[in-house]
Structure formats: structure tokens, C-alpha cells
Amino acid sequence: MFAIMTVTGIDHVGIIAAVSTACAELNINIHNVSQTLMDDYFTMILHVAFDESEVDITTIQEKMTEVGEREKLVIRIQSQAIFDAMNII
């Protein structure tokens, strides 16, 4: 399954490391990543892939919520199908 993950929060050292480590622990492959700073605000969008038979999107969101709480970030993951459907309409 493909999904889009967004990460936002106040910039600090270790954000990319924390998110990518959590992805690796869940066997999530990062296909593409875009990140930028807007003043002191960090934003990152990741296009990720994972095997739904190994881990479901709810489990991923729970893990990323833990990372977000620890790193003071907001991390969301949504199925790519949602974005595909929005572009068809």
C-alpha cells in the first residue's frame, strides 16, 4: 500500500532521524520525501510504501503519534488512494 505522511512542528535536531527510524522499525519504505523550513516551522511530506499484511495504517499512525509526542510534532498518515480520488473528482 502507498500512503502520504506529513510531519509538522517547531524545527529541531533529529526530526528526520526519528521519523525515518520509526519507518524502518515498521518496515516502511520511503519512496520520496520533501522537507522545508518556514521560519522556525519544520514541514515534511513523505510518500511511503508498506505491506498491509505486515502492518496496517492504524498501527503506523499509533507509532507515529508516539514519535510525535516525544519529538513535539504532528505526524499524520493517509492512504494515497484518498489523494488519488480527490484528483479524479
MARTI-980182 format. One line per 8 residues: their letters; for each residue x negated, y, z negated of N, C-alpha, C, O. Coordinates in Angstrom, 3 decimals. Example, Ala and Ser with C-alpha at 12.3 -4.5 7.8 and 13.67 -1.06 7.14 Angstrom:
as = -13.190 -5.690 -7.800 -12.300 -4.500 -7.800 -13.200 -3.300 -7.800 -14.236 -3.319 -8.465; -12.850 -2.250 -7.080 -13.670 -1.060 -7.140 -12.900 0.030 -7.870 -13.409 1.138 -8.039
This chain:
mfaimtvt = -0.839 -1.171 0.000 0.000 0.000 0.000 -0.886 1.237 0.000 -1.952 1.257 -0.614; -0.426 2.260 0.696 -1.116 3.545 0.696 -0.360 4.516 -0.197 0.866 4.461 -0.286; -1.095 5.406 -0.858 -0.479 6.380 -1.744 -1.288 7.670 -1.722 -2.441 7.702 -1.294; -0.643 8.732 -2.198 -1.290 10.037 -2.337 -1.373 10.344 -3.831 -0.373 10.287 -4.547; -2.568 10.668 -4.283 -2.789 11.010 -5.689 -3.218 12.471 -5.756 -4.085 12.902 -4.996; -2.615 13.229 -6.663 -3.007 14.620 -6.863 -3.551 14.791 -8.275 -3.069 14.180 -9.229; -4.563 15.632 -8.378 -5.220 15.897 -9.663 -5.354 17.409 -9.800 -5.915 18.060 -8.918; -4.849 17.976 -10.888 -4.980 19.411 -11.125 -5.324 19.676 -12.581 -4.956 18.911 -13.473
gidhvgii = -6.032 20.764 -12.805 -6.375 21.159 -14.167 -7.505 22.156 -14.176 -8.051 22.503 -13.129; -7.855 22.617 -15.356 -8.977 23.538 -15.512 -10.268 22.779 -15.180 -10.488 21.667 -15.661; -11.106 23.392 -14.359 -12.345 22.744 -13.918 -13.284 22.464 -15.085 -13.448 23.288 -15.984; -13.888 21.298 -15.051 -14.944 20.939 -15.996 -15.737 19.758 -15.425 -15.294 19.102 -14.483; -16.867 19.505 -15.982 -17.742 18.426 -15.531 -17.071 17.074 -15.757 -16.502 16.832 -16.821; -17.136 16.194 -14.760 -16.713 14.811 -14.928 -15.338 14.456 -14.413 -14.909 13.312 -14.562; -14.621 15.412 -13.801 -13.273 15.109 -13.322 -13.310 14.022 -12.245 -12.614 13.012 -12.354; -14.109 14.228 -11.224 -14.164 13.256 -10.126 -14.654 11.910 -10.644 -14.150 10.866 -10.229
aavstaca = -15.617 11.925 -11.531 -16.130 10.677 -12.101 -15.045 9.931 -12.876 -14.919 8.714 -12.744; -14.267 10.642 -13.673 -13.227 9.992 -14.473 -12.147 9.385 -13.593 -11.715 8.258 -13.832; -11.708 10.121 -12.576 -10.649 9.633 -11.690 -11.150 8.477 -10.836 -10.464 7.463 -10.705; -12.333 8.618 -10.257 -12.835 7.551 -9.391 -13.178 6.290 -10.183 -13.020 5.184 -9.666; -13.640 6.430 -11.416 -13.904 5.263 -12.259 -12.610 4.518 -12.556 -12.565 3.290 -12.475; -11.553 5.259 -12.900 -10.252 4.628 -13.162 -9.734 3.921 -11.908 -9.177 2.827 -11.996; -9.916 4.540 -10.754 -9.510 3.897 -9.495 -10.279 2.592 -9.291 -9.688 1.572 -8.936; -11.578 2.620 -9.511 -12.390 1.417 -9.328 -11.959 0.312 -10.293 -11.922 -0.861 -9.919
elninihn = -11.636 0.680 -11.522 -11.197 -0.315 -12.514 -9.900 -0.999 -12.093 -9.654 -2.148 -12.459; -9.071 -0.293 -11.323 -7.801 -0.854 -10.849 -7.899 -1.417 -9.433 -6.892 -1.800 -8.839; -9.123 -1.463 -8.896 -9.374 -1.957 -7.538 -8.633 -1.121 -6.489 -8.088 -1.653 -5.522; -8.626 0.186 -6.701 -8.028 1.132 -5.764 -9.134 1.677 -4.875 -10.164 2.138 -5.366; -8.919 1.623 -3.570 -9.897 2.134 -2.618 -9.521 3.567 -2.243 -8.389 3.835 -1.843; -10.471 4.475 -2.375 -10.256 5.865 -1.985 -10.624 6.000 -0.515 -11.787 5.844 -0.141; -9.622 6.294 0.322 -9.853 6.429 1.765 -10.304 7.833 2.137 -11.138 8.015 3.025; -9.750 8.816 1.455 -10.082 10.197 1.781 -9.861 11.046 0.534 -8.991 10.748 -0.285
vsqtlmdd = -10.643 12.089 0.401 -10.496 12.970 -0.755 -10.773 14.408 -0.326 -11.677 14.677 0.465; -9.984 15.311 -0.862 -10.186 16.739 -0.642 -10.083 17.414 -2.000 -9.129 17.185 -2.743; -11.058 18.239 -2.319 -11.005 18.940 -3.603 -11.461 20.370 -3.397 -12.259 20.673 -2.510; -10.934 21.234 -4.240 -11.309 22.643 -4.178 -11.109 23.296 -5.536 -10.412 22.767 -6.402; -11.725 24.438 -5.701 -11.532 25.252 -6.896 -10.784 26.510 -6.500 -11.119 27.156 -5.507; -9.768 26.855 -7.282 -9.056 28.117 -7.119 -9.256 28.858 -8.428 -8.601 28.565 -9.428; -10.165 29.817 -8.412 -10.652 30.457 -9.633 -11.223 29.362 -10.530 -12.170 28.689 -10.124; -10.691 29.157 -11.725 -11.187 28.100 -12.612 -10.325 26.844 -12.545 -10.484 25.939 -13.365
yftmilhv = -9.421 26.783 -11.584 -8.465 25.684 -11.492 -8.928 24.666 -10.453 -9.135 25.007 -9.288; -9.087 23.431 -10.875 -9.537 22.332 -10.011 -8.323 21.652 -9.386 -7.341 21.378 -10.075; -8.386 21.382 -8.094 -7.337 20.616 -7.420 -7.994 19.556 -6.539 -9.013 19.808 -5.896; -7.394 18.373 -6.523 -7.916 17.289 -5.697 -6.743 16.448 -5.186 -5.796 16.152 -5.914; -6.840 16.079 -3.921 -5.861 15.182 -3.311 -6.623 13.977 -2.790 -7.618 14.120 -2.080; -6.150 12.782 -3.147 -6.788 11.545 -2.693 -5.791 10.706 -1.912 -4.632 10.570 -2.303; -6.257 10.150 -0.809 -5.485 9.155 -0.062 -6.079 7.809 -0.480 -7.250 7.532 -0.221; -5.264 6.982 -1.126 -5.774 5.740 -1.700 -5.019 4.530 -1.166 -3.902 4.648 -0.661
afdesevd = -5.646 3.370 -1.285 -5.021 2.111 -0.888 -5.246 1.090 -1.988 -6.292 1.061 -2.636; -4.226 0.246 -2.180 -4.341 -0.807 -3.178 -3.415 -1.951 -2.801 -2.481 -1.779 -2.017; -3.683 -3.112 -3.365 -2.881 -4.310 -3.121 -1.782 -4.375 -4.171 -2.057 -4.541 -5.359; -0.542 -4.244 -3.728 0.590 -4.247 -4.663 0.735 -5.568 -5.417 1.371 -5.609 -6.470; 0.162 -6.631 -4.899 0.232 -7.907 -5.615 -0.740 -7.927 -6.804 -0.605 -8.759 -7.701; -1.719 -7.010 -6.809 -2.675 -6.910 -7.912 -2.271 -5.865 -8.945 -2.427 -6.080 -10.147; -1.757 -4.740 -8.478 -1.404 -3.627 -9.363 -0.266 -2.841 -8.714 -0.264 -2.612 -7.504; 0.702 -2.431 -9.538 1.806 -1.654 -8.972 1.607 -0.167 -9.274 0.785 0.212 -10.108
ittiqekm = 2.375 0.654 -8.579 2.204 2.100 -8.683 2.516 2.611 -10.092 1.938 3.608 -10.525; 3.417 1.946 -10.810 3.742 2.340 -12.185 2.547 2.126 -13.103 2.248 2.975 -13.943; 1.867 1.006 -12.949 0.665 0.726 -13.743 -0.430 1.742 -13.445 -1.130 2.202 -14.346; -0.565 2.084 -12.172 -1.569 3.088 -11.793 -1.236 4.424 -12.444 -2.118 5.078 -13.000; 0.032 4.836 -12.378 0.417 6.119 -12.981 0.160 6.116 -14.486 -0.287 7.122 -15.038; 0.435 5.005 -15.149 0.173 4.914 -16.587 -1.316 5.086 -16.885 -1.685 5.814 -17.807; -2.161 4.428 -16.117 -3.616 4.542 -16.299 -4.072 5.970 -16.031 -4.888 6.514 -16.775; -3.548 6.577 -14.973 -3.953 7.933 -14.623 -3.426 8.954 -15.635 -4.055 9.990 -15.851
tevgerek = -2.295 8.672 -16.244 -1.789 9.534 -17.311 -2.752 9.512 -18.490 -3.013 10.554 -19.093; -3.286 8.333 -18.828 -4.288 8.224 -19.891 -5.522 9.052 -19.553 -6.039 9.787 -20.395; -5.992 8.926 -18.305 -7.157 9.713 -17.860 -6.829 11.197 -17.945 -7.637 11.995 -18.421; -5.640 11.561 -17.480 -5.225 12.954 -17.503 -5.178 13.531 -18.908 -5.607 14.663 -19.134; -4.663 12.762 -19.842 -4.607 13.236 -21.232 -6.010 13.420 -21.799 -6.294 14.404 -22.482; -6.872 12.470 -21.508 -8.247 12.543 -22.015 -9.008 13.721 -21.398 -9.768 14.405 -22.082; -8.794 13.949 -20.100 -9.536 14.984 -19.375 -8.789 16.312 -19.272 -9.289 17.267 -18.679; -7.586 16.367 -19.855 -6.738 17.566 -19.794 -6.396 17.926 -18.345 -6.600 19.054 -17.897
lviriqsq = -5.866 16.919 -17.625 -5.481 17.055 -16.219 -4.056 16.579 -16.031 -3.503 15.881 -16.881; -3.471 16.960 -14.920 -2.202 16.388 -14.492 -2.517 15.546 -13.261 -3.002 16.061 -12.254; -2.241 14.249 -13.350 -2.519 13.319 -12.255 -1.217 12.637 -11.875 -0.535 12.059 -12.722; -0.878 12.709 -10.597 0.345 12.084 -10.082 -0.011 11.202 -8.893 -0.920 11.513 -8.124; 0.708 10.113 -8.755 0.552 9.241 -7.592 1.922 8.962 -7.008 2.876 8.678 -7.732; 2.007 9.048 -5.681 3.258 8.793 -4.975 2.961 7.963 -3.734 1.909 8.102 -3.111; 3.897 7.109 -3.394 3.762 6.299 -2.192 3.617 7.186 -0.966 4.297 8.206 -0.849; 2.752 6.810 -0.070 2.593 7.547 1.174 3.893 7.541 1.978 4.142 8.458 2.761
aifdamni = 4.714 6.524 1.790 5.982 6.419 2.512 6.870 7.642 2.269 7.624 8.042 3.156; 6.787 8.234 1.087 7.565 9.440 0.785 7.143 10.577 1.707 7.987 11.279 2.263; 5.841 10.752 1.866 5.329 11.833 2.712 5.628 11.555 4.185 5.950 12.470 4.943; 5.521 10.295 4.581 5.853 9.920 5.961 7.309 10.237 6.260 7.620 10.798 7.311; 8.206 9.879 5.341 9.643 10.113 5.536 9.947 11.608 5.612 10.798 12.021 6.400; 9.270 12.420 4.811 9.504 13.869 4.845 9.124 14.466 6.194 9.760 15.415 6.653; 8.101 13.923 6.825 7.662 14.444 8.113 8.547 13.978 9.265 8.581 14.617 10.316; 9.254 12.884 9.078 10.161 12.387 10.107 11.438 13.221 10.123 12.002 13.480 11.186
i = 11.891 13.640 8.942 13.122 14.424 8.825 12.889 15.778 9.361 13.798 16.607 9.360
